[in-house]
Structures are given as C-alpha cells and as structure tokens.
Amino acid sequence: MNQKLTAWWDLDFAGFRKELLKAFRQEIPLKDRNDWDALLAARKAERQRLTREIVDLEGELNERVYRLFDLTREEVRIIEETTKYPYGEV
C-alpha cells in the first residue's frame, strides 16, 4: 500500500478510489461503490471516536500521575510540550 492508503481516514471516497487504483491497478466495481462509500464513512467515524476516547483517557491518566507526583504547573507544561504527539489532536 502507498502512504496515502496507509492514512485512509484522511481521504474522501473519490481520493480513496484514486489511491486504490494507483496501488492495486483495480477499480471498485460500480455496483459496490455505495457499499464501499458507506463502509469508509463508518470506519472513519469509528476511528475518530476511538482516537478521541484514547486522548481523553490518556489525559485523565496524565492528570492522575501529575497529582500523584505533586508536579507544579511549570513541570506539567514542560512534560506536555516535550511529549506532544500529533494523533492526539483530533
């Protein structure tokens, strides 16, 4: 698979079809396109929901650890700036 298909959730259905054609040299049959479009939309929504849930749970865990170690606001700011990662930005 190519890089764009690896991040399929960033593609709309037309872009998804285009990348499938590039990667596999095969088009989605016309009779199956509605099913594929619906499946892609459902999977995107599920991925977004799960990502939000992970981010929320990680935030909750981080807060508990900060309290456990009695960290100052400045210490928390330093930790959060140096450990920020992109998938947490939903």
PDB file with one MODEL, atoms N, CA, C and O in Angstrom:
MODEL        1
ATOM      1  N   MET A   1       0.834  -1.184   0.000  1.00  0.00           N
ATOM      2  CA  MET A   1       0.000   0.000   0.000  1.00  0.00           C
ATOM      3  C   MET A   1       0.877   1.245   0.000  1.00  0.00           C
ATOM      4  O   MET A   1       1.998   1.242   0.509  1.00  0.00           O
ATOM      5  N   ASN A   2       0.339   2.298  -0.579  1.00  0.00           N
ATOM      6  CA  ASN A   2       1.091   3.545  -0.578  1.00  0.00           C
ATOM      7  C   ASN A   2       0.799   4.345   0.690  1.00  0.00           C
ATOM      8  O   ASN A   2      -0.038   3.955   1.503  1.00  0.00           O
ATOM      9  N   GLN A   3       1.503   5.469   0.846  1.00  0.00           N
ATOM     10  CA  GLN A   3       1.390   6.256   2.063  1.00  0.00           C
ATOM     11  C   GLN A   3      -0.017   6.821   2.263  1.00  0.00           C
ATOM     12  O   GLN A   3      -0.514   6.878   3.388  1.00  0.00           O
ATOM     13  N   LYS A   4      -0.650   7.234   1.179  1.00  0.00           N
ATOM     14  CA  LYS A   4      -1.988   7.806   1.308  1.00  0.00           C
ATOM     15  C   LYS A   4      -2.994   6.752   1.752  1.00  0.00           C
ATOM     16  O   LYS A   4      -3.883   7.049   2.551  1.00  0.00           O
ATOM     17  N   LEU A   5      -2.874   5.550   1.258  1.00  0.00           N
ATOM     18  CA  LEU A   5      -3.794   4.492   1.683  1.00  0.00           C
ATOM     19  C   LEU A   5      -3.535   4.069   3.124  1.00  0.00           C
ATOM     20  O   LEU A   5      -4.451   3.634   3.822  1.00  0.00           O
ATOM     21  N   THR A   6      -2.313   4.196   3.558  1.00  0.00           N
ATOM     22  CA  THR A   6      -1.992   3.873   4.941  1.00  0.00           C
ATOM     23  C   THR A   6      -2.736   4.814   5.887  1.00  0.00           C
ATOM     24  O   THR A   6      -3.102   4.424   6.996  1.00  0.00           O
ATOM     25  N   ALA A   7      -2.958   6.051   5.445  1.00  0.00           N
ATOM     26  CA  ALA A   7      -3.742   7.026   6.217  1.00  0.00           C
ATOM     27  C   ALA A   7      -5.091   7.223   5.522  1.00  0.00           C
ATOM     28  O   ALA A   7      -5.474   8.355   5.227  1.00  0.00           O
ATOM     29  N   TRP A   8      -5.796   6.155   5.264  1.00  0.00           N
ATOM     30  CA  TRP A   8      -7.044   6.160   4.500  1.00  0.00           C
ATOM     31  C   TRP A   8      -8.100   7.078   5.079  1.00  0.00           C
ATOM     32  O   TRP A   8      -8.949   7.580   4.342  1.00  0.00           O
ATOM     33  N   TRP A   9      -8.067   7.308   6.381  1.00  0.00           N
ATOM     34  CA  TRP A   9      -9.067   8.139   7.050  1.00  0.00           C
ATOM     35  C   TRP A   9      -8.977   9.606   6.634  1.00  0.00           C
ATOM     36  O   TRP A   9      -9.913  10.371   6.864  1.00  0.00           O
ATOM     37  N   ASP A  10      -7.865  10.002   6.027  1.00  0.00           N
ATOM     38  CA  ASP A  10      -7.713  11.381   5.551  1.00  0.00           C
ATOM     39  C   ASP A  10      -8.289  11.582   4.155  1.00  0.00           C
ATOM     40  O   ASP A  10      -8.350  12.714   3.675  1.00  0.00           O
ATOM     41  N   LEU A  11      -8.706  10.519   3.501  1.00  0.00           N
ATOM     42  CA  LEU A  11      -9.185  10.589   2.120  1.00  0.00           C
ATOM     43  C   LEU A  11     -10.708  10.620   2.061  1.00  0.00           C
ATOM     44  O   LEU A  11     -11.385   9.973   2.860  1.00  0.00           O
ATOM     45  N   ASP A  12     -11.240  11.384   1.097  1.00  0.00           N
ATOM     46  CA  ASP A  12     -12.664  11.251   0.805  1.00  0.00           C
ATOM     47  C   ASP A  12     -12.809  10.022  -0.097  1.00  0.00           C
ATOM     48  O   ASP A  12     -11.806   9.420  -0.480  1.00  0.00           O
ATOM     49  N   PHE A  13     -14.035   9.646  -0.439  1.00  0.00           N
ATOM     50  CA  PHE A  13     -14.229   8.414  -1.194  1.00  0.00           C
ATOM     51  C   PHE A  13     -13.575   8.475  -2.571  1.00  0.00           C
ATOM     52  O   PHE A  13     -12.992   7.490  -3.023  1.00  0.00           O
ATOM     53  N   ALA A  14     -13.668   9.630  -3.242  1.00  0.00           N
ATOM     54  CA  ALA A  14     -13.041   9.773  -4.565  1.00  0.00           C
ATOM     55  C   ALA A  14     -11.523   9.615  -4.462  1.00  0.00           C
ATOM     56  O   ALA A  14     -10.903   8.950  -5.293  1.00  0.00           O
ATOM     57  N   GLY A  15     -10.939  10.225  -3.447  1.00  0.00           N
ATOM     58  CA  GLY A  15      -9.499  10.090  -3.243  1.00  0.00           C
ATOM     59  C   GLY A  15      -9.097   8.673  -2.889  1.00  0.00           C
ATOM     60  O   GLY A  15      -8.053   8.186  -3.322  1.00  0.00           O
ATOM     61  N   PHE A  16      -9.930   8.015  -2.102  1.00  0.00           N
ATOM     62  CA  PHE A  16      -9.697   6.620  -1.724  1.00  0.00           C
ATOM     63  C   PHE A  16      -9.688   5.730  -2.967  1.00  0.00           C
ATOM     64  O   PHE A  16      -8.800   4.896  -3.142  1.00  0.00           O
ATOM     65  N   ARG A  17     -10.692   5.921  -3.829  1.00  0.00           N
ATOM     66  CA  ARG A  17     -10.772   5.143  -5.077  1.00  0.00           C
ATOM     67  C   ARG A  17      -9.547   5.389  -5.950  1.00  0.00           C
ATOM     68  O   ARG A  17      -8.990   4.456  -6.528  1.00  0.00           O
ATOM     69  N   LYS A  18      -9.134   6.643  -6.040  1.00  0.00           N
ATOM     70  CA  LYS A  18      -7.966   7.005  -6.857  1.00  0.00           C
ATOM     71  C   LYS A  18      -6.706   6.295  -6.347  1.00  0.00           C
ATOM     72  O   LYS A  18      -5.922   5.758  -7.130  1.00  0.00           O
ATOM     73  N   GLU A  19      -6.531   6.301  -5.034  1.00  0.00           N
ATOM     74  CA  GLU A  19      -5.336   5.665  -4.456  1.00  0.00           C
ATOM     75  C   GLU A  19      -5.397   4.142  -4.596  1.00  0.00           C
ATOM     76  O   GLU A  19      -4.368   3.502  -4.811  1.00  0.00           O
ATOM     77  N   LEU A  20      -6.587   3.562  -4.476  1.00  0.00           N
ATOM     78  CA  LEU A  20      -6.723   2.121  -4.706  1.00  0.00           C
ATOM     79  C   LEU A  20      -6.335   1.762  -6.132  1.00  0.00           C
ATOM     80  O   LEU A  20      -5.655   0.765  -6.372  1.00  0.00           O
ATOM     81  N   LEU A  21      -6.774   2.581  -7.068  1.00  0.00           N
ATOM     82  CA  LEU A  21      -6.449   2.339  -8.474  1.00  0.00           C
ATOM     83  C   LEU A  21      -4.946   2.429  -8.704  1.00  0.00           C
ATOM     84  O   LEU A  21      -4.374   1.607  -9.419  1.00  0.00           O
ATOM     85  N   LYS A  22      -4.301   3.433  -8.096  1.00  0.00           N
ATOM     86  CA  LYS A  22      -2.849   3.576  -8.231  1.00  0.00           C
ATOM     87  C   LYS A  22      -2.111   2.381  -7.628  1.00  0.00           C
ATOM     88  O   LYS A  22      -1.195   1.830  -8.238  1.00  0.00           O
ATOM     89  N   ALA A  23      -2.521   1.993  -6.429  1.00  0.00           N
ATOM     90  CA  ALA A  23      -1.794   0.957  -5.692  1.00  0.00           C
ATOM     91  C   ALA A  23      -2.053  -0.445  -6.228  1.00  0.00           C
ATOM     92  O   ALA A  23      -1.137  -1.266  -6.287  1.00  0.00           O
ATOM     93  N   PHE A  24      -3.289  -0.725  -6.619  1.00  0.00           N
ATOM     94  CA  PHE A  24      -3.646  -2.090  -6.993  1.00  0.00           C
ATOM     95  C   PHE A  24      -4.060  -2.248  -8.452  1.00  0.00           C
ATOM     96  O   PHE A  24      -4.352  -3.351  -8.914  1.00  0.00           O
ATOM     97  N   ARG A  25      -4.079  -1.116  -9.175  1.00  0.00           N
ATOM     98  CA  ARG A  25      -4.458  -1.122 -10.599  1.00  0.00           C
ATOM     99  C   ARG A  25      -5.806  -1.818 -10.818  1.00  0.00           C
ATOM    100  O   ARG A  25      -5.997  -2.580 -11.766  1.00  0.00           O
ATOM    101  N   GLN A  26      -6.715  -1.525  -9.910  1.00  0.00           N
ATOM    102  CA  GLN A  26      -8.036  -2.127  -9.995  1.00  0.00           C
ATOM    103  C   GLN A  26      -9.055  -1.146  -9.435  1.00  0.00           C
ATOM    104  O   GLN A  26      -8.839  -0.551  -8.379  1.00  0.00           O
ATOM    105  N   GLU A  27     -10.158  -0.981 -10.140  1.00  0.00           N
ATOM    106  CA  GLU A  27     -11.221  -0.066  -9.733  1.00  0.00           C
ATOM    107  C   GLU A  27     -12.255  -0.811  -8.894  1.00  0.00           C
ATOM    108  O   GLU A  27     -12.449  -2.016  -9.057  1.00  0.00           O
ATOM    109  N   ILE A  28     -12.916  -0.084  -7.997  1.00  0.00           N
ATOM    110  CA  ILE A  28     -14.034  -0.666  -7.249  1.00  0.00           C
ATOM    111  C   ILE A  28     -15.196  -0.781  -8.229  1.00  0.00           C
ATOM    112  O   ILE A  28     -15.558   0.210  -8.864  1.00  0.00           O
ATOM    113  N   PRO A  29     -15.786  -1.961  -8.367  1.00  0.00           N
ATOM    114  CA  PRO A  29     -16.908  -2.114  -9.297  1.00  0.00           C
ATOM    115  C   PRO A  29     -18.041  -1.141  -8.963  1.00  0.00           C
ATOM    116  O   PRO A  29     -18.320  -0.876  -7.794  1.00  0.00           O
ATOM    117  N   LEU A  30     -18.675  -0.625  -9.986  1.00  0.00           N
ATOM    118  CA  LEU A  30     -19.739   0.350  -9.833  1.00  0.00           C
ATOM    119  C   LEU A  30     -20.826  -0.134  -8.866  1.00  0.00           C
ATOM    120  O   LEU A  30     -21.313   0.638  -8.040  1.00  0.00           O
ATOM    121  N   LYS A  31     -21.198  -1.390  -8.970  1.00  0.00           N
ATOM    122  CA  LYS A  31     -22.269  -1.934  -8.123  1.00  0.00           C
ATOM    123  C   LYS A  31     -21.886  -1.973  -6.641  1.00  0.00           C
ATOM    124  O   LYS A  31     -22.761  -2.058  -5.779  1.00  0.00           O
ATOM    125  N   ASP A  32     -20.589  -1.911  -6.339  1.00  0.00           N
ATOM    126  CA  ASP A  32     -20.121  -1.992  -4.951  1.00  0.00           C
ATOM    127  C   ASP A  32     -19.749  -0.640  -4.349  1.00  0.00           C
ATOM    128  O   ASP A  32     -19.433  -0.565  -3.162  1.00  0.00           O
ATOM    129  N   ARG A  33     -19.781   0.419  -5.139  1.00  0.00           N
ATOM    130  CA  ARG A  33     -19.275   1.717  -4.667  1.00  0.00           C
ATOM    131  C   ARG A  33     -20.077   2.297  -3.507  1.00  0.00           C
ATOM    132  O   ARG A  33     -19.495   2.875  -2.589  1.00  0.00           O
ATOM    133  N   ASN A  34     -21.393   2.155  -3.530  1.00  0.00           N
ATOM    134  CA  ASN A  34     -22.191   2.676  -2.421  1.00  0.00           C
ATOM    135  C   ASN A  34     -21.851   1.968  -1.112  1.00  0.00           C
ATOM    136  O   ASN A  34     -21.762   2.595  -0.056  1.00  0.00           O
ATOM    137  N   ASP A  35     -21.664   0.665  -1.201  1.00  0.00           N
ATOM    138  CA  ASP A  35     -21.293  -0.099   0.000  1.00  0.00           C
ATOM    139  C   ASP A  35     -19.929   0.341   0.522  1.00  0.00           C
ATOM    140  O   ASP A  35     -19.745   0.518   1.727  1.00  0.00           O
ATOM    141  N   TRP A  36     -18.978   0.514  -0.385  1.00  0.00           N
ATOM    142  CA  TRP A  36     -17.640   0.938  -0.001  1.00  0.00           C
ATOM    143  C   TRP A  36     -17.663   2.346   0.595  1.00  0.00           C
ATOM    144  O   TRP A  36     -16.993   2.616   1.592  1.00  0.00           O
ATOM    145  N   ASP A  37     -18.437   3.240  -0.022  1.00  0.00           N
ATOM    146  CA  ASP A  37     -18.537   4.611   0.476  1.00  0.00           C
ATOM    147  C   ASP A  37     -19.092   4.609   1.900  1.00  0.00           C
ATOM    148  O   ASP A  37     -18.562   5.292   2.777  1.00  0.00           O
ATOM    149  N   ALA A  38     -20.148   3.849   2.127  1.00  0.00           N
ATOM    150  CA  ALA A  38     -20.750   3.763   3.466  1.00  0.00           C
ATOM    151  C   ALA A  38     -19.779   3.140   4.467  1.00  0.00           C
ATOM    152  O   ALA A  38     -19.665   3.611   5.598  1.00  0.00           O
ATOM    153  N   LEU A  39     -19.087   2.092   4.056  1.00  0.00           N
ATOM    154  CA  LEU A  39     -18.121   1.436   4.938  1.00  0.00           C
ATOM    155  C   LEU A  39     -16.988   2.391   5.317  1.00  0.00           C
ATOM    156  O   LEU A  39     -16.592   2.467   6.480  1.00  0.00           O
ATOM    157  N   LEU A  40     -16.478   3.111   4.331  1.00  0.00           N
ATOM    158  CA  LEU A  40     -15.390   4.058   4.589  1.00  0.00           C
ATOM    159  C   LEU A  40     -15.850   5.141   5.572  1.00  0.00           C
ATOM    160  O   LEU A  40     -15.115   5.489   6.496  1.00  0.00           O
ATOM    161  N   ALA A  41     -17.047   5.669   5.382  1.00  0.00           N
ATOM    162  CA  ALA A  41     -17.573   6.705   6.282  1.00  0.00           C
ATOM    163  C   ALA A  41     -17.742   6.153   7.696  1.00  0.00           C
ATOM    164  O   ALA A  41     -17.396   6.822   8.670  1.00  0.00           O
ATOM    165  N   ALA A  42     -18.269   4.948   7.810  1.00  0.00           N
ATOM    166  CA  ALA A  42     -18.468   4.340   9.130  1.00  0.00           C
ATOM    167  C   ALA A  42     -17.137   4.084   9.826  1.00  0.00           C
ATOM    168  O   ALA A  42     -17.002   4.334  11.024  1.00  0.00           O
ATOM    169  N   ARG A  43     -16.166   3.593   9.089  1.00  0.00           N
ATOM    170  CA  ARG A  43     -14.852   3.322   9.692  1.00  0.00           C
ATOM    171  C   ARG A  43     -14.146   4.607  10.100  1.00  0.00           C
ATOM    172  O   ARG A  43     -13.469   4.641  11.127  1.00  0.00           O
ATOM    173  N   LYS A  44     -14.297   5.668   9.305  1.00  0.00           N
ATOM    174  CA  LYS A  44     -13.711   6.961   9.668  1.00  0.00           C
ATOM    175  C   LYS A  44     -14.305   7.457  10.987  1.00  0.00           C
ATOM    176  O   LYS A  44     -13.580   7.899  11.879  1.00  0.00           O
ATOM    177  N   ALA A  45     -15.629   7.376  11.099  1.00  0.00           N
ATOM    178  CA  ALA A  45     -16.304   7.829  12.315  1.00  0.00           C
ATOM    179  C   ALA A  45     -15.848   7.010  13.519  1.00  0.00           C
ATOM    180  O   ALA A  45     -15.607   7.565  14.590  1.00  0.00           O
ATOM    181  N   GLU A  46     -15.731   5.710  13.352  1.00  0.00           N
ATOM    182  CA  GLU A  46     -15.279   4.834  14.445  1.00  0.00           C
ATOM    183  C   GLU A  46     -13.846   5.157  14.838  1.00  0.00           C
ATOM    184  O   GLU A  46     -13.525   5.190  16.026  1.00  0.00           O
ATOM    185  N   ARG A  47     -12.984   5.393  13.862  1.00  0.00           N
ATOM    186  CA  ARG A  47     -11.594   5.747  14.146  1.00  0.00           C
ATOM    187  C   ARG A  47     -11.521   7.060  14.917  1.00  0.00           C
ATOM    188  O   ARG A  47     -10.762   7.181  15.878  1.00  0.00           O
ATOM    189  N   GLN A  48     -12.308   8.036  14.494  1.00  0.00           N
ATOM    190  CA  GLN A  48     -12.313   9.325  15.170  1.00  0.00           C
ATOM    191  C   GLN A  48     -12.830   9.184  16.610  1.00  0.00           C
ATOM    192  O   GLN A  48     -12.272   9.784  17.529  1.00  0.00           O
ATOM    193  N   ARG A  49     -13.879   8.402  16.804  1.00  0.00           N
ATOM    194  CA  ARG A  49     -14.427   8.174  18.143  1.00  0.00           C
ATOM    195  C   ARG A  49     -13.392   7.514  19.050  1.00  0.00           C
ATOM    196  O   ARG A  49     -13.196   7.935  20.190  1.00  0.00           O
ATOM    197  N   LEU A  50     -12.737   6.484  18.537  1.00  0.00           N
ATOM    198  CA  LEU A  50     -11.735   5.766  19.331  1.00  0.00           C
ATOM    199  C   LEU A  50     -10.525   6.653  19.637  1.00  0.00           C
ATOM    200  O   LEU A  50      -9.972   6.598  20.736  1.00  0.00           O
ATOM    201  N   THR A  51     -10.121   7.460  18.673  1.00  0.00           N
ATOM    202  CA  THR A  51      -8.996   8.369  18.900  1.00  0.00           C
ATOM    203  C   THR A  51      -9.336   9.368  19.999  1.00  0.00           C
ATOM    204  O   THR A  51      -8.523   9.631  20.886  1.00  0.00           O
ATOM    205  N   ARG A  52     -10.554   9.923  19.931  1.00  0.00           N
ATOM    206  CA  ARG A  52     -10.984  10.853  20.988  1.00  0.00           C
ATOM    207  C   ARG A  52     -10.992  10.166  22.353  1.00  0.00           C
ATOM    208  O   ARG A  52     -10.569  10.748  23.353  1.00  0.00           O
ATOM    209  N   GLU A  53     -11.472   8.935  22.384  1.00  0.00           N
ATOM    210  CA  GLU A  53     -11.522   8.190  23.647  1.00  0.00           C
ATOM    211  C   GLU A  53     -10.117   7.958  24.202  1.00  0.00           C
ATOM    212  O   GLU A  53      -9.877   8.124  25.398  1.00  0.00           O
ATOM    213  N   ILE A  54      -9.202   7.578  23.332  1.00  0.00           N
ATOM    214  CA  ILE A  54      -7.808   7.360  23.761  1.00  0.00           C
ATOM    215  C   ILE A  54      -7.209   8.649  24.305  1.00  0.00           C
ATOM    216  O   ILE A  54      -6.572   8.646  25.358  1.00  0.00           O
ATOM    217  N   VAL A  55      -7.413   9.746  23.592  1.00  0.00           N
ATOM    218  CA  VAL A  55      -6.866  11.035  24.024  1.00  0.00           C
ATOM    219  C   VAL A  55      -7.450  11.430  25.378  1.00  0.00           C
ATOM    220  O   VAL A  55      -6.723  11.897  26.255  1.00  0.00           O
ATOM    221  N   ASP A  56      -8.755  11.245  25.553  1.00  0.00           N
ATOM    222  CA  ASP A  56      -9.386  11.582  26.833  1.00  0.00           C
ATOM    223  C   ASP A  56      -8.828  10.729  27.967  1.00  0.00           C
ATOM    224  O   ASP A  56      -8.519  11.243  29.043  1.00  0.00           O
ATOM    225  N   LEU A  57      -8.700   9.431  27.728  1.00  0.00           N
ATOM    226  CA  LEU A  57      -8.182   8.536  28.767  1.00  0.00           C
ATOM    227  C   LEU A  57      -6.719   8.831  29.083  1.00  0.00           C
ATOM    228  O   LEU A  57      -6.316   8.776  30.245  1.00  0.00           O
ATOM    229  N   GLU A  58      -5.929   9.140  28.074  1.00  0.00           N
ATOM    230  CA  GLU A  58      -4.527   9.493  28.326  1.00  0.00           C
ATOM    231  C   GLU A  58      -4.422  10.793  29.114  1.00  0.00           C
ATOM    232  O   GLU A  58      -3.559  10.935  29.980  1.00  0.00           O
ATOM    233  N   GLY A  59      -5.308  11.744  28.807  1.00  0.00           N
ATOM    234  CA  GLY A  59      -5.319  12.998  29.561  1.00  0.00           C
ATOM    235  C   GLY A  59      -5.673  12.769  31.018  1.00  0.00           C
ATOM    236  O   GLY A  59      -5.068  13.353  31.918  1.00  0.00           O
ATOM    237  N   GLU A  60      -6.662  11.911  31.239  1.00  0.00           N
ATOM    238  CA  GLU A  60      -7.053  11.574  32.604  1.00  0.00           C
ATOM    239  C   GLU A  60      -5.911  10.882  33.348  1.00  0.00           C
ATOM    240  O   GLU A  60      -5.637  11.198  34.506  1.00  0.00           O
ATOM    241  N   LEU A  61      -5.254   9.950  32.686  1.00  0.00           N
ATOM    242  CA  LEU A  61      -4.116   9.251  33.294  1.00  0.00           C
ATOM    243  C   LEU A  61      -2.986  10.228  33.614  1.00  0.00           C
ATOM    244  O   LEU A  61      -2.391  10.173  34.690  1.00  0.00           O
ATOM    245  N   ASN A  62      -2.699  11.120  32.667  1.00  0.00           N
ATOM    246  CA  ASN A  62      -1.646  12.118  32.897  1.00  0.00           C
ATOM    247  C   ASN A  62      -1.962  12.963  34.122  1.00  0.00           C
ATOM    248  O   ASN A  62      -1.086  13.195  34.955  1.00  0.00           O
ATOM    249  N   GLU A  63      -3.211  13.429  34.242  1.00  0.00           N
ATOM    250  CA  GLU A  63      -3.600  14.248  35.397  1.00  0.00           C
ATOM    251  C   GLU A  63      -3.402  13.487  36.702  1.00  0.00           C
ATOM    252  O   GLU A  63      -2.942  14.060  37.690  1.00  0.00           O
ATOM    253  N   ARG A  64      -3.738  12.227  36.712  1.00  0.00           N
ATOM    254  CA  ARG A  64      -3.560  11.426  37.933  1.00  0.00           C
ATOM    255  C   ARG A  64      -2.079  11.294  38.300  1.00  0.00           C
ATOM    256  O   ARG A  64      -1.707  11.382  39.470  1.00  0.00           O
ATOM    257  N   VAL A  65      -1.249  11.082  37.287  1.00  0.00           N
ATOM    258  CA  VAL A  65       0.202  10.960  37.534  1.00  0.00           C
ATOM    259  C   VAL A  65       0.753  12.296  38.031  1.00  0.00           C
ATOM    260  O   VAL A  65       1.561  12.324  38.959  1.00  0.00           O
ATOM    261  N   TYR A  66       0.321  13.404  37.419  1.00  0.00           N
ATOM    262  CA  TYR A  66       0.789  14.725  37.862  1.00  0.00           C
ATOM    263  C   TYR A  66       0.433  14.956  39.333  1.00  0.00           C
ATOM    264  O   TYR A  66       1.254  15.461  40.099  1.00  0.00           O
ATOM    265  N   ARG A  67      -0.790  14.588  39.725  1.00  0.00           N
ATOM    266  CA  ARG A  67      -1.202  14.754  41.116  1.00  0.00           C
ATOM    267  C   ARG A  67      -0.417  13.808  42.034  1.00  0.00           C
ATOM    268  O   ARG A  67       0.001  14.192  43.126  1.00  0.00           O
ATOM    269  N   LEU A  68      -0.226  12.570  41.574  1.00  0.00           N
ATOM    270  CA  LEU A  68       0.497  11.583  42.383  1.00  0.00           C
ATOM    271  C   LEU A  68       1.902  12.072  42.718  1.00  0.00           C
ATOM    272  O   LEU A  68       2.377  11.883  43.837  1.00  0.00           O
ATOM    273  N   PHE A  69       2.565  12.698  41.750  1.00  0.00           N
ATOM    274  CA  PHE A  69       3.926  13.173  41.960  1.00  0.00           C
ATOM    275  C   PHE A  69       3.965  14.643  42.385  1.00  0.00           C
ATOM    276  O   PHE A  69       5.036  15.238  42.507  1.00  0.00           O
ATOM    277  N   ASP A  70       2.779  15.218  42.609  1.00  0.00           N
ATOM    278  CA  ASP A  70       2.668  16.596  43.087  1.00  0.00           C
ATOM    279  C   ASP A  70       3.491  17.560  42.216  1.00  0.00           C
ATOM    280  O   ASP A  70       4.275  18.363  42.722  1.00  0.00           O
ATOM    281  N   LEU A  71       3.293  17.459  40.917  1.00  0.00           N
ATOM    282  CA  LEU A  71       4.044  18.300  39.985  1.00  0.00           C
ATOM    283  C   LEU A  71       3.475  19.717  39.941  1.00  0.00           C
ATOM    284  O   LEU A  71       2.273  19.930  40.100  1.00  0.00           O
ATOM    285  N   THR A  72       4.362  20.669  39.723  1.00  0.00           N
ATOM    286  CA  THR A  72       3.931  22.064  39.585  1.00  0.00           C
ATOM    287  C   THR A  72       3.396  22.289  38.170  1.00  0.00           C
ATOM    288  O   THR A  72       3.592  21.465  37.277  1.00  0.00           O
ATOM    289  N   ARG A  73       2.715  23.424  37.987  1.00  0.00           N
ATOM    290  CA  ARG A  73       2.200  23.756  36.654  1.00  0.00           C
ATOM    291  C   ARG A  73       3.332  23.850  35.637  1.00  0.00           C
ATOM    292  O   ARG A  73       3.181  23.433  34.489  1.00  0.00           O
ATOM    293  N   GLU A  74       4.445  24.392  36.058  1.00  0.00           N
ATOM    294  CA  GLU A  74       5.597  24.528  35.156  1.00  0.00           C
ATOM    295  C   GLU A  74       6.143  23.152  34.766  1.00  0.00           C
ATOM    296  O   GLU A  74       6.483  22.932  33.604  1.00  0.00           O
ATOM    297  N   GLU A  75       6.229  22.245  35.706  1.00  0.00           N
ATOM    298  CA  GLU A  75       6.697  20.887  35.401  1.00  0.00           C
ATOM    299  C   GLU A  75       5.732  20.189  34.442  1.00  0.00           C
ATOM    300  O   GLU A  75       6.162  19.507  33.511  1.00  0.00           O
ATOM    301  N   VAL A  76       4.442  20.358  34.668  1.00  0.00           N
ATOM    302  CA  VAL A  76       3.435  19.759  33.781  1.00  0.00           C
ATOM    303  C   VAL A  76       3.567  20.353  32.378  1.00  0.00           C
ATOM    304  O   VAL A  76       3.529  19.619  31.391  1.00  0.00           O
ATOM    305  N   ARG A  77       3.721  21.680  32.283  1.00  0.00           N
ATOM    306  CA  ARG A  77       3.866  22.340  30.979  1.00  0.00           C
ATOM    307  C   ARG A  77       5.066  21.788  30.218  1.00  0.00           C
ATOM    308  O   ARG A  77       4.970  21.511  29.022  1.00  0.00           O
ATOM    309  N   ILE A  78       6.182  21.630  30.898  1.00  0.00           N
ATOM    310  CA  ILE A  78       7.402  21.099  30.260  1.00  0.00           C
ATOM    311  C   ILE A  78       7.162  19.683  29.757  1.00  0.00           C
ATOM    312  O   ILE A  78       7.524  19.355  28.628  1.00  0.00           O
ATOM    313  N   ILE A  79       6.562  18.854  30.577  1.00  0.00           N
ATOM    314  CA  ILE A  79       6.279  17.465  30.184  1.00  0.00           C
ATOM    315  C   ILE A  79       5.362  17.434  28.965  1.00  0.00           C
ATOM    316  O   ILE A  79       5.623  16.709  28.004  1.00  0.00           O
ATOM    317  N   GLU A  80       4.288  18.221  29.005  1.00  0.00           N
ATOM    318  CA  GLU A  80       3.327  18.185  27.906  1.00  0.00           C
ATOM    319  C   GLU A  80       3.909  18.743  26.611  1.00  0.00           C
ATOM    320  O   GLU A  80       3.580  18.248  25.532  1.00  0.00           O
ATOM    321  N   GLU A  81       4.752  19.745  26.691  1.00  0.00           N
ATOM    322  CA  GLU A  81       5.383  20.296  25.479  1.00  0.00           C
ATOM    323  C   GLU A  81       6.365  19.309  24.856  1.00  0.00           C
ATOM    324  O   GLU A  81       6.462  19.217  23.633  1.00  0.00           O
ATOM    325  N   THR A  82       7.084  18.581  25.682  1.00  0.00           N
ATOM    326  CA  THR A  82       8.118  17.688  25.147  1.00  0.00           C
ATOM    327  C   THR A  82       7.583  16.321  24.745  1.00  0.00           C
ATOM    328  O   THR A  82       8.276  15.567  24.061  1.00  0.00           O
ATOM    329  N   THR A  83       6.354  15.984  25.161  1.00  0.00           N
ATOM    330  CA  THR A  83       5.821  14.666  24.817  1.00  0.00           C
ATOM    331  C   THR A  83       4.597  14.748  23.907  1.00  0.00           C
ATOM    332  O   THR A  83       3.894  13.753  23.730  1.00  0.00           O
ATOM    333  N   LYS A  84       4.336  15.906  23.335  1.00  0.00           N
ATOM    334  CA  LYS A  84       3.165  16.067  22.463  1.00  0.00           C
ATOM    335  C   LYS A  84       3.332  15.242  21.181  1.00  0.00           C
ATOM    336  O   LYS A  84       4.414  15.206  20.594  1.00  0.00           O
ATOM    337  N   TYR A  85       2.262  14.588  20.760  1.00  0.00           N
ATOM    338  CA  TYR A  85       2.303  13.802  19.530  1.00  0.00           C
ATOM    339  C   TYR A  85       1.040  14.092  18.722  1.00  0.00           C
ATOM    340  O   TYR A  85      -0.017  14.369  19.289  1.00  0.00           O
ATOM    341  N   PRO A  86       1.155  14.028  17.403  1.00  0.00           N
ATOM    342  CA  PRO A  86       0.075  14.506  16.527  1.00  0.00           C
ATOM    343  C   PRO A  86      -1.243  13.752  16.616  1.00  0.00           C
ATOM    344  O   PRO A  86      -2.290  14.374  16.433  1.00  0.00           O
ATOM    345  N   TYR A  87      -1.256  12.459  16.886  1.00  0.00           N
ATOM    346  CA  TYR A  87      -2.548  11.766  16.822  1.00  0.00           C
ATOM    347  C   TYR A  87      -3.487  12.216  17.916  1.00  0.00           C
ATOM    348  O   TYR A  87      -4.694  11.989  17.835  1.00  0.00           O
ATOM    349  N   GLY A  88      -2.947  12.848  18.931  1.00  0.00           N
ATOM    350  CA  GLY A  88      -3.791  13.341  19.994  1.00  0.00           C
ATOM    351  C   GLY A  88      -4.582  14.576  19.631  1.00  0.00           C
ATOM    352  O   GLY A  88      -5.425  15.026  20.407  1.00  0.00           O
ATOM    353  N   GLU A  89      -4.321  15.128  18.467  1.00  0.00           N
ATOM    354  CA  GLU A  89      -5.051  16.310  18.023  1.00  0.00           C
ATOM    355  C   GLU A  89      -6.184  15.862  17.118  1.00  0.00           C
ATOM    356  O   GLU A  89      -6.010  15.689  15.912  1.00  0.00           O
ATOM    357  N   VAL A  90      -7.331  15.680  17.718  1.00  0.00           N
ATOM    358  CA  VAL A  90      -8.485  15.163  16.975  1.00  0.00           C
ATOM    359  C   VAL A  90      -9.205  16.288  16.274  1.00  0.00           C
ATOM    360  O   VAL A  90     -10.204  16.054  15.595  1.00  0.00           O
TER     361      VAL A  90
ENDMDL
END
